């Protein structure tokens, strides 16, 4: 399934005849880059506050999008700006929630809870976009709910008593589910870059205020500057790879391949941070991945 701020449309932007293998490899690269973004966020925790992390990531994105818009003649102001502002707010909250979850709980658990957002989108889309949920959709939502319970059970060590990090992971899922549904509402009248810009600009402003007012400041140790650069680089590169992949293959296929981020993050967590995975975490993750795969391919 798609990561936040990816185009909601299934349109293929590059001319026909390009090999589908290239799109699949780009989607695989995006999943790999997002995984390393998660790893870098975890490693940078000793040198950066969450405000610095979000600020650096958002600044990279805003500068990149501004330059890209200037060279391609795209207007980032967009239409239906009230909805775009809501997209920016939902996306900003999602960034903060997911970053917090990545810092507090195992990477696999944070990502698997985050990837319940297609179920959230399926639940709220009938009200916001008029989509009708099919029996397959409700089955997938049920599987995602069961997988979430199992994952929370593992976090509570035998009872459903989740750490705050699990709640932040679910909060990120809710925010991104809302975001993706709203993006669909405005996708016909806006360039795909516009919602990404609104999210990045809003997150930049939201992270800037505490740095100016709460004494956090802009100064970071020298190693922190390196991690800050890596966060921005991996985030922007991953989004570029995702959008390029959407130029060759349909978004449902890109979404399916992007679920490998969960697997990659689980492997990275095991080898780099000694994070073990219990049976309930693995079972819950499998149910959520199956549900997500079913939802991104559901045309009902």
ABEGO torsion letter per residue (X at the ends): XBBBGBBABABBABBBGBBAAAAAAAAAAAAAAAAAAAAAAAAAAAABBAAAAAAAAAAAAAAAAAAAAAAAGBBAAEBGAAAAAAAAAAAAAAAAAAAAAAAABBAAAAAAAAAAAAAAAAAAAAAAAGBBBBAAAAAAAAAAAAAAAAAAAAAAGGBBBBBAAAAAAAAAAAAAAAAAAAAAAAAAABBAAAAAAAAAAAAAAAAAAAAAAAGAEABBBAAAAAAAAAAAAAAAAAAAAAAAAAAABBAAAAAAAAAAAAAAAAAAAAAAAGBBBBAAAAAAAAAAAAAAAAAAABAX
